[in-house]
Amino acid sequence: MKLTTKVITVACPVSAGKPTLQRYLTKCCRPRLLIFFLLITFSCRPNKAFFNQSSSEFLQEHPQFSSEFENKLRGIYTDKSLFGDVIFGVVDENGLVYSFALNREIIEGKATSLDNNSPLYIASSTKSFTGTLLKILEEEKKLDLNKSLDEYLPQLNYSDSIDTNKITIKSLLNHTHGTFSNSMTWKTAYLGYSGENEELIHDLNTDFLYDPSGKFRYSNVGPIIAGMVVENLTGKTWKAGMEENIFAPLNMDNTTASVSDHKLDEIRPSLIVSKERGVVDKGFYKSDVTMHAAGGMISTINDLSRWLSANIRQDSVLLSKDSWAALHASTTPQDKVYFTYRRTGYSLGWDVAQYQQEEILTRFGNLAGISFHISFMPEKKIGVIAFSNDNRAYLLPHLMANYAYNMLNALPADSIFQSERARFEEAFKSENEIVYPEASQLLTQSTGNDSILGTYHNRGNWPTISVIKEGNHYNMKWGILSGPIYKKEKGGNQSNLGLLTRDFEIRNDTLKTGSLTYIKAKQ
C-alpha cells in the first residue's frame, strides 16, 4: 500500500481505493465512524499470516491512542521541520496491533513508498538475533555457550598472548570477553575487506587489545567472532544460519543480512541534516561485506513484529521456554543510563533495563542518521518498534516509544512526555548546529594539488587509500567508501565518506590519518 495520508496499518495492502477512503475519513468523519471503517478494513485483510484479532481489540481498549500518539509525532515532525521517515509499531504476543508512518510526502498528501514493508536497516539490533541463533544451536546440542573459544575457533589465538580457554562463547555475546581490534572493527563496520574470516582472524591475532577483568565492555567484536564460530561449527555462514534458524521459521520473508537482496534505492537511507543547509547528505552506505553479526540486518515493520511477538510469547518454533528464559535473563551486570533507560544488565543480546519501574529489554541501533528502536516489557507482554533517519532526531524513536508505553500503562503520559522531550530538544539542537563543509571548501584541481593523486598503502592490514580526480576536485577512496575532499581552514584535509568524515594530511608522499600512516605507491 502506498500511503498518502495518515495510516494505521496492521498487515498488508487492502485495496487500491484505500488512500482515497483514508483521506475522506481523515477529513470528514467522526472518530467513531473512522474506527468503524478501520475495523472493517482490518477484518478483510487477505494475508492470513498477519491476521491478528488483538488489532481490533487494541483499538477498542485504547480508543484515544492513535489520535494522541499521532498528534504528538506530527507536532514534533512539523515543529522541527524534520526530513526523512518515521515509522512506528506496537506489538503484543500475537503480532502487530498498531502502526503509523510519517514523512514529508505523507504530510503533504503525496504518494510515498514508506509502509510496513519498507526495508529498514536495524544496525546493532542485529545482536539480539545473533544471540538467539547461538542459543538455538546450543539447544540443538551443536555447541555449549560455556565452552571456550579455544575449543570452537582454535585458529584465533591472539599470537598466544591471551589464554582463549578463558574466553567462553557466552562472554562473546555479553561483551565480557575483553578483546578488541581496531582494524577488524573498522573493516567490518565501514571499510570492507576480502569477506573471508581468515583476514579478520589475522587482524585479531596481530592487532588487538585485551582487558582480562571480565567487565562488560560493549563493542561489535564479540558477536562477530560468535558468527565465525557458527561457520566453523556448521560449515554455513552466519547469514545462512540466520535465514535457516530464525528468518524462515518466523516467515520473515523480507528480512535479510545482504544489501544485494534489495535495490539500493528501496532501503530507507541515512539523512544528514543541518539547520543552515537542510539535507547535507543522503544515502545508504552499507554493502554485503559490511553486514555482520553485530550490525548486519535489513528488515521491515511487518517482519520485525513477527520477531518481537515471538520474543514476547516465547514461541516454541525457535526455542523452549527454558531457553527463552535463559536468553532474556541478565548474564552480566552493567550500570549505564541511555536516554531514560537505566541499564542494569545484559543478556545474550538484549540490554536489560528499567523504565518507569518496569523491566524492559531493549536493543537499539544507529548509523549515520538512522536510529532504530526495538524493545518489550516482558510482564506487560507489549513491545515497540520505531525507526527514524534524520540524524538530528536520533532520540525521537525512544521518545515516542516511551510515550506509547506510558499511555498503554495508564501513566501520566503527557507530563512525562514533556519532561523527556527536553532531552530530545537538547540533542536535536546539538546535531542541528553542526557545521558541514560547503562546496566552496572543496579541494579544487591545480597542478600543485595533483601531487597528492595516487594510491597509498599501510604497512599493516588496513584497506588501501586512493586519491583520484573527480571533475575539478578530488575524491578520497578508503576501502569501499569514497567521498569528496575538502580543505580545512587550519590546514590539512577532510573527506566526507558517507558513513564518516576523516581528517588527513599528505606530506612528501606520506598520508597520515589519525594514528595510521600510509605511504604512496611508486608509479
C-alpha positions as CSV (number, residue, x, y, z in Angstrom):
1,M,0.0,0.0,0.0
2,K,1.4,3.4,-1.0
3,L,0.5,5.8,1.8
4,T,-0.8,9.2,1.0
5,T,-2.1,10.4,4.4
6,K,-2.4,9.2,8.0
7,V,-2.1,5.5,8.1
8,I,-3.0,2.9,10.7
9,T,-1.9,-0.5,9.2
10,V,-1.5,-3.9,10.7
11,A,-0.7,-6.3,7.9
12,C,-0.7,-5.5,4.2
13,P,-2.4,-3.7,1.3
14,V,-6.1,-4.0,1.3
15,S,-7.4,-2.3,-1.9
16,A,-6.3,0.2,-4.5
17,G,-9.0,2.6,-3.4
18,K,-8.0,2.8,0.3
19,P,-5.9,6.0,0.1
20,T,-9.0,7.9,-1.2
21,L,-11.1,6.4,1.6
22,Q,-8.5,7.3,4.2
23,R,-8.4,10.9,3.0
24,Y,-12.2,11.2,3.2
25,L,-12.3,9.6,6.6
26,T,-9.5,11.7,8.0
27,K,-11.1,15.0,6.9
28,C,-14.8,14.3,7.1
29,C,-15.7,11.6,9.5
30,R,-16.3,11.5,13.2
31,P,-13.8,9.4,15.3
32,R,-16.4,6.6,16.0
33,L,-17.1,6.3,12.3
34,L,-13.4,6.3,11.5
35,I,-12.8,3.4,13.9
36,F,-15.8,1.5,12.4
37,F,-14.3,1.7,8.9
38,L,-10.9,0.8,10.2
39,L,-12.2,-2.3,11.9
40,I,-13.9,-3.4,8.7
41,T,-10.6,-2.8,6.9
42,F,-8.6,-4.9,9.4
43,S,-11.2,-7.8,9.2
44,C,-10.7,-8.0,5.4
45,R,-7.0,-8.4,5.2
46,P,-6.1,-11.1,2.7
47,N,-2.8,-12.1,4.3
48,K,-3.9,-14.6,6.9
49,A,-0.4,-14.9,8.3
50,F,-0.8,-11.4,9.7
51,F,-4.4,-11.6,10.8
52,N,-4.5,-10.7,14.4
53,Q,-7.7,-10.5,16.4
54,S,-6.0,-8.3,19.0
55,S,-5.6,-5.5,16.5
56,S,-9.2,-4.6,16.7
57,E,-9.2,-5.3,20.4
58,F,-6.3,-2.8,20.8
59,L,-8.3,0.0,19.1
60,Q,-11.3,-0.8,21.3
61,E,-9.3,-1.0,24.5
62,H,-7.3,2.2,23.7
63,P,-9.7,4.4,21.7
64,Q,-7.6,7.6,22.1
65,F,-4.2,6.0,21.5
66,S,-3.9,6.6,17.8
67,S,-5.1,10.2,17.8
68,E,-3.0,11.2,20.8
69,F,0.1,9.4,19.6
70,E,-0.1,10.7,16.0
71,N,-0.8,14.3,17.1
72,K,2.3,14.2,19.3
73,L,4.5,12.8,16.5
74,R,3.1,15.2,13.8
75,G,3.7,18.1,16.2
76,I,7.4,17.3,16.6
77,Y,7.9,16.5,13.0
78,T,6.4,19.8,11.8
79,D,7.8,21.9,14.7
80,K,11.4,20.7,14.0
81,S,11.0,20.7,10.2
82,L,12.2,17.1,10.1
83,F,13.2,15.3,6.9
84,G,13.1,11.7,6.1
85,D,10.9,8.9,7.6
86,V,9.5,8.0,10.9
87,I,7.7,4.6,11.2
88,F,6.3,3.1,14.4
89,G,4.7,-0.2,15.5
90,V,3.1,-1.6,18.7
91,V,3.4,-5.4,19.1
92,D,1.8,-7.8,21.5
93,E,2.2,-11.6,21.9
94,N,0.0,-12.1,18.8
95,G,1.7,-9.7,16.5
96,L,1.5,-6.1,15.2
97,V,-1.5,-4.3,16.6
98,Y,-0.9,-0.7,15.5
99,S,1.5,1.1,13.1
100,F,1.9,4.6,11.9
101,A,4.2,6.1,9.2
102,L,5.1,9.7,8.7
103,N,7.3,11.7,6.3
104,R,7.0,14.9,4.3
105,E,5.2,13.2,1.4
106,I,2.5,11.9,3.8
107,I,2.1,15.3,5.5
108,E,1.7,16.9,2.1
109,G,-0.7,14.3,0.8
110,K,1.7,12.9,-1.8
111,A,2.4,9.3,-2.7
112,T,5.2,7.7,-0.8
113,S,6.9,4.3,-0.8
114,L,7.0,4.2,3.1
115,D,4.9,1.5,4.6
116,N,5.1,-1.6,6.8
117,N,7.1,-3.5,4.1
118,S,9.7,-0.8,3.6
119,P,13.3,-2.2,4.1
120,L,14.9,-0.7,7.2
121,Y,18.5,-1.1,8.4
122,I,18.4,-2.2,12.1
123,A,22.1,-1.8,12.9
124,S,23.1,-3.1,16.3
125,S,19.7,-4.6,17.0
126,T,21.2,-7.4,15.0
127,K,23.0,-8.5,18.1
128,S,19.8,-9.9,19.7
129,F,19.3,-12.1,16.6
130,T,22.8,-13.4,16.8
131,G,22.5,-14.2,20.5
132,T,19.3,-16.1,19.7
133,L,21.0,-18.0,16.8
134,L,23.7,-19.2,19.2
135,K,21.2,-20.2,21.8
136,I,19.3,-22.2,19.2
137,L,22.5,-24.1,18.2
138,E,23.1,-24.8,21.9
139,E,19.6,-26.2,22.3
140,E,20.3,-28.4,19.3
141,K,23.5,-29.6,21.1
142,K,25.8,-28.2,18.4
143,L,27.7,-26.1,20.9
144,D,27.9,-25.2,24.6
145,L,27.9,-21.5,25.4
146,N,30.0,-22.1,28.4
147,K,32.8,-23.8,26.5
148,S,35.8,-21.9,25.2
149,L,36.9,-20.0,22.1
150,D,39.9,-22.3,22.0
151,E,37.6,-25.3,21.5
152,Y,35.4,-23.8,18.8
153,L,37.8,-21.4,17.0
154,P,41.3,-22.5,17.7
155,Q,42.8,-20.6,14.8
156,L,42.0,-17.4,16.8
157,N,44.9,-17.4,19.3
158,Y,45.9,-13.7,19.7
159,S,49.5,-14.7,18.9
160,D,49.4,-16.8,22.1
161,S,49.2,-13.7,24.2
162,I,45.8,-14.5,25.6
163,D,44.5,-17.7,27.1
164,T,41.5,-18.4,24.9
165,N,40.5,-21.2,27.2
166,K,39.2,-18.4,29.5
167,I,37.0,-16.8,26.8
168,T,33.7,-18.5,26.6
169,I,31.1,-18.2,23.8
170,K,28.7,-16.6,26.3
171,S,31.3,-14.0,27.0
172,L,31.5,-13.1,23.3
173,L,27.7,-12.5,23.3
174,N,27.5,-10.5,26.5
175,H,30.6,-8.3,25.9
176,T,32.7,-9.6,28.8
177,H,35.4,-11.4,26.6
178,G,37.7,-8.3,26.9
179,T,39.2,-8.3,23.4
180,F,39.1,-5.6,20.8
181,S,40.7,-4.9,17.4
182,N,40.6,-1.6,15.7
183,S,41.4,-2.9,12.2
184,M,38.8,-5.7,12.4
185,T,36.1,-3.3,13.8
186,W,36.7,-0.7,11.1
187,K,36.8,-3.2,8.2
188,T,33.5,-4.9,9.2
189,A,31.6,-1.7,10.1
190,Y,32.9,0.7,7.4
191,L,35.8,0.0,5.1
192,G,35.2,-3.5,3.9
193,Y,37.6,-6.4,3.4
194,S,38.0,-9.6,1.4
195,G,34.9,-11.2,3.0
196,E,36.9,-14.1,4.4
197,N,37.1,-14.9,8.1
198,E,40.8,-15.7,7.7
199,E,41.5,-12.0,7.1
200,L,39.6,-11.0,10.3
201,I,41.2,-13.7,12.3
202,H,44.6,-12.4,11.2
203,D,43.7,-8.9,12.3
204,L,42.5,-10.2,15.7
205,N,45.7,-12.2,16.1
206,T,48.0,-9.3,15.2
207,D,46.1,-6.1,16.2
208,F,44.3,-6.4,19.5
209,L,43.8,-5.0,22.9
210,Y,42.8,-7.1,25.9
211,D,41.1,-6.4,29.3
212,P,41.2,-9.5,31.5
213,S,38.8,-8.1,34.1
214,G,35.7,-9.8,32.7
215,K,33.8,-6.5,32.9
216,F,31.0,-5.5,30.4
217,R,32.6,-3.6,27.6
218,Y,30.2,-3.1,24.7
219,S,31.6,-3.5,21.1
220,N,31.0,-5.3,17.8
221,V,33.9,-7.7,18.3
222,G,32.3,-10.5,20.4
223,P,29.2,-11.1,18.2
224,I,31.3,-11.0,15.0
225,I,33.6,-13.7,16.5
226,A,30.5,-15.6,17.5
227,G,29.4,-15.5,13.9
228,M,32.8,-17.1,12.9
229,V,32.2,-19.8,15.5
230,V,28.8,-20.6,13.8
231,E,30.6,-21.0,10.4
232,N,33.4,-23.1,11.9
233,L,31.0,-25.5,13.6
234,T,28.2,-25.8,11.0
235,G,30.0,-25.1,7.7
236,K,27.4,-22.4,7.0
237,T,27.9,-18.7,7.2
238,W,26.3,-16.6,9.9
239,K,24.0,-15.2,7.3
240,A,22.8,-18.7,6.2
241,G,22.4,-19.7,9.8
242,M,20.1,-16.7,10.4
243,E,18.0,-17.5,7.4
244,E,17.6,-21.2,8.3
245,N,17.1,-20.9,12.0
246,I,15.2,-17.6,12.5
247,F,14.0,-15.8,9.4
248,A,12.4,-18.9,7.7
249,P,10.8,-20.4,10.9
250,L,9.2,-17.0,11.6
251,N,8.2,-16.3,8.0
252,M,10.3,-13.2,7.9
253,D,10.3,-13.3,4.1
254,N,11.5,-9.7,3.7
255,T,14.4,-9.9,6.1
256,T,18.0,-10.4,5.0
257,A,21.6,-10.0,6.0
258,S,22.7,-8.9,2.5
259,V,22.2,-5.5,1.0
260,S,22.3,-7.0,-2.5
261,D,18.9,-8.7,-1.8
262,H,17.3,-5.2,-2.3
263,K,17.5,-2.4,-4.8
264,L,19.6,0.2,-3.1
265,D,17.1,3.0,-3.6
266,E,14.4,0.9,-1.8
267,I,16.3,0.8,1.5
268,R,15.4,3.8,3.7
269,P,18.5,5.9,3.6
270,S,20.6,7.9,6.2
271,L,20.0,11.6,6.1
272,I,22.5,14.1,7.4
273,V,20.7,17.4,8.0
274,S,21.7,20.9,9.3
275,K,19.8,24.0,10.3
276,E,21.6,26.1,7.6
277,R,21.6,23.7,4.6
278,G,18.8,21.2,5.1
279,V,19.8,17.8,3.7
280,V,23.6,17.8,3.5
281,D,24.0,14.1,2.6
282,K,21.7,11.2,1.8
283,G,22.4,7.6,1.1
284,F,22.7,4.0,2.3
285,Y,26.4,3.2,2.7
286,K,26.4,-0.5,3.7
287,S,27.4,-3.3,1.4
288,D,27.2,-7.1,1.7
289,V,30.7,-7.3,3.2
290,T,30.0,-4.8,6.0
291,M,26.8,-6.6,7.0
292,H,28.0,-8.6,10.0
293,A,26.8,-10.4,13.1
294,A,26.9,-7.3,15.3
295,G,25.1,-5.0,12.9
296,G,24.0,-6.5,9.6
297,M,20.3,-6.9,9.0
298,I,17.6,-5.2,6.9
299,S,14.0,-5.9,7.8
300,T,10.5,-4.4,7.8
301,I,8.0,-3.5,10.4
302,N,5.8,-6.5,9.4
303,D,8.7,-8.9,9.7
304,L,10.1,-7.4,12.9
305,S,6.7,-7.6,14.5
306,R,6.9,-11.4,14.0
307,W,10.3,-11.4,15.7
308,L,9.2,-9.3,18.6
309,S,6.0,-11.1,19.2
310,A,7.9,-14.4,19.2
311,N,10.1,-13.0,22.0
312,I,7.1,-11.7,23.9
313,R,5.2,-15.0,23.8
314,Q,8.5,-17.2,23.8
315,D,7.4,-19.1,20.8
316,S,8.5,-22.7,20.7
317,V,9.1,-22.5,16.9
318,L,12.5,-21.1,17.9
319,L,13.3,-22.2,21.5
320,S,11.9,-24.0,24.5
321,K,10.6,-21.9,27.4
322,D,13.7,-22.6,29.5
323,S,16.0,-21.5,26.7
324,W,13.9,-18.3,26.2
325,A,14.2,-17.5,29.9
326,A,18.0,-18.0,29.7
327,L,18.2,-15.9,26.5
328,H,16.4,-13.0,28.1
329,A,17.9,-13.1,31.6
330,S,20.8,-10.9,32.5
331,T,24.1,-12.7,32.2
332,T,26.4,-9.8,33.4
333,P,25.8,-6.6,35.3
334,Q,26.1,-3.1,33.8
335,D,25.3,0.3,35.2
336,K,24.6,2.7,32.4
337,V,21.9,5.2,31.5
338,Y,20.9,5.8,27.9
339,F,18.2,8.4,27.5
340,T,15.6,7.4,30.1
341,Y,16.6,3.7,30.4
342,R,18.7,2.6,33.4
343,R,20.6,-0.5,32.1
344,T,21.3,-2.9,34.9
345,G,22.4,-6.0,32.9
346,Y,23.0,-7.6,29.5
347,S,21.6,-10.9,28.4
348,L,22.9,-12.7,25.3
349,G,21.9,-9.8,23.0
350,W,19.4,-7.5,24.9
351,D,20.1,-4.7,27.3
352,V,18.1,-5.4,30.5
353,A,16.9,-2.1,31.8
354,Q,14.3,-0.3,33.9
355,Y,11.8,2.3,32.7
356,Q,9.0,3.7,34.9
357,Q,9.6,0.9,37.4
358,E,9.0,-1.7,34.7
359,E,11.7,-4.2,33.4
360,I,12.3,-3.5,29.7
361,L,14.5,-5.4,27.3
362,T,15.9,-3.1,24.6
363,R,18.2,-3.3,21.6
364,F,18.9,-0.1,19.7
365,G,20.9,0.7,16.6
366,N,22.4,3.8,15.0
367,L,24.2,4.5,11.8
368,A,24.9,7.9,10.1
369,G,21.4,9.3,10.8
370,I,19.5,6.1,11.1
371,S,18.1,5.4,14.6
372,F,16.3,2.2,15.3
373,H,14.5,1.1,18.5
374,I,13.1,-2.3,19.4
375,S,12.0,-3.1,23.0
376,F,9.5,-5.0,25.0
377,M,8.2,-5.3,28.6
378,P,8.0,-9.0,29.5
379,E,5.5,-8.6,32.3
380,K,3.2,-6.4,30.2
381,K,3.6,-8.5,27.1
382,I,3.8,-5.4,24.9
383,G,6.6,-4.1,22.7
384,V,7.5,-1.3,20.4
385,I,9.4,-0.9,17.1
386,A,10.5,2.6,15.9
387,F,12.7,4.0,13.2
388,S,13.8,7.4,12.0
389,N,16.5,8.6,9.7
390,D,17.0,12.4,10.2
391,N,20.3,12.4,12.2
392,R,19.2,15.4,14.3
393,A,16.2,13.3,15.7
394,Y,18.1,10.2,16.7
395,L,16.3,10.3,20.1
396,L,12.8,10.5,18.5
397,P,12.2,6.7,18.3
398,H,12.9,6.4,22.0
399,L,10.8,9.4,23.0
400,M,7.8,8.2,21.1
401,A,8.3,4.6,22.3
402,N,8.1,5.9,25.9
403,Y,5.0,7.9,25.1
404,A,3.3,4.8,23.8
405,Y,4.3,2.7,26.8
406,N,3.1,5.3,29.2
407,M,-0.3,5.7,27.5
408,L,-0.7,1.9,27.4
409,N,0.3,1.5,31.1
410,A,-2.1,4.3,32.2
411,L,0.7,6.6,33.4
412,P,0.6,10.4,33.1
413,A,1.9,10.2,29.6
414,D,1.7,13.8,28.6
415,S,3.6,15.2,31.6
416,I,6.2,12.5,31.3
417,F,6.5,13.3,27.6
418,Q,7.1,17.0,28.3
419,S,9.9,16.1,30.7
420,E,11.6,13.7,28.4
421,R,11.2,16.0,25.4
422,A,13.6,18.4,27.0
423,R,16.4,15.8,26.5
424,F,15.3,15.3,22.9
425,E,15.4,19.1,22.3
426,E,18.9,19.3,23.7
427,A,20.2,16.5,21.5
428,F,18.4,17.9,18.5
429,K,19.9,21.4,19.0
430,S,23.4,20.0,19.2
431,E,23.1,18.0,16.0
432,N,21.3,20.8,14.2
433,E,24.1,23.3,14.8
434,I,26.9,21.1,13.4
435,V,28.6,23.0,10.6
436,Y,29.4,20.9,7.5
437,P,31.9,21.7,4.7
438,E,30.5,23.8,1.8
439,A,31.1,23.3,-1.9
440,S,33.4,26.3,-1.8
441,Q,35.7,24.4,0.5
442,L,36.3,21.6,-2.0
443,L,39.9,20.9,-2.8
444,T,40.0,22.0,-6.4
445,Q,42.1,20.8,-9.2
446,S,45.5,22.5,-9.7
447,T,49.0,21.5,-10.8
448,G,50.2,21.7,-7.2
449,N,47.3,19.7,-5.8
450,D,47.7,17.0,-8.4
451,S,50.8,15.8,-6.5
452,I,48.5,14.1,-4.0
453,L,47.0,11.8,-6.6
454,G,47.8,8.2,-6.2
455,T,47.4,5.0,-4.2
456,Y,48.6,4.8,-0.6
457,H,49.3,1.6,1.3
458,N,49.5,0.9,5.1
459,R,52.2,-1.5,6.4
460,G,49.5,-3.2,8.5
461,N,46.5,-4.8,7.0
462,W,44.3,-1.7,6.6
463,P,42.5,-1.1,3.3
464,T,44.2,0.9,0.6
465,I,43.5,4.7,0.3
466,S,43.3,6.2,-3.2
467,V,43.2,9.9,-4.1
468,I,41.6,10.4,-7.5
469,K,40.4,13.4,-9.6
470,E,36.7,13.9,-9.9
471,G,35.8,16.7,-12.3
472,N,37.5,19.8,-11.0
473,H,38.0,18.4,-7.5
474,Y,39.4,15.4,-5.7
475,N,37.9,12.3,-4.0
476,M,39.3,10.0,-1.4
477,K,38.5,6.3,-1.6
478,W,39.2,4.2,1.5
479,G,38.2,0.6,1.2
480,I,34.6,0.6,-0.1
481,L,33.9,4.1,1.0
482,S,34.6,7.2,-1.1
483,G,33.8,10.9,-0.9
484,P,34.9,14.5,-1.8
485,I,38.0,16.1,-0.2
486,Y,37.7,19.5,1.5
487,K,40.4,21.9,2.5
488,K,40.4,22.6,6.2
489,E,40.7,26.2,7.4
490,K,43.5,25.4,9.8
491,G,45.4,23.1,7.4
492,G,45.1,19.6,6.3
493,N,42.2,18.0,4.6
494,Q,38.9,16.3,5.4
495,S,36.9,13.7,3.3
496,N,33.2,13.0,3.7
497,L,32.9,9.3,3.2
498,G,29.2,9.0,3.8
499,L,29.3,6.8,7.0
500,L,32.0,9.0,8.5
501,T,34.3,12.0,7.9
502,R,38.0,11.6,8.1
503,D,40.7,14.2,8.7
504,F,44.1,13.6,7.0
505,E,47.2,15.3,5.6
506,I,49.7,14.4,2.9
507,R,53.3,15.4,3.1
508,N,56.2,14.0,1.0
509,D,54.1,11.0,-0.2
510,T,53.1,10.1,3.3
511,L,49.4,10.2,4.2
512,K,48.5,10.4,7.9
513,T,45.0,9.9,9.2
514,G,44.6,9.6,12.9
515,S,47.3,7.1,14.2
516,L,47.5,5.5,10.7
517,T,50.4,6.1,8.3
518,Y,50.2,5.3,4.6
519,I,52.9,5.5,2.0
520,K,52.3,6.4,-1.6
521,A,52.9,3.7,-4.1
522,K,55.5,4.4,-6.8
523,Q,54.2,4.8,-10.3
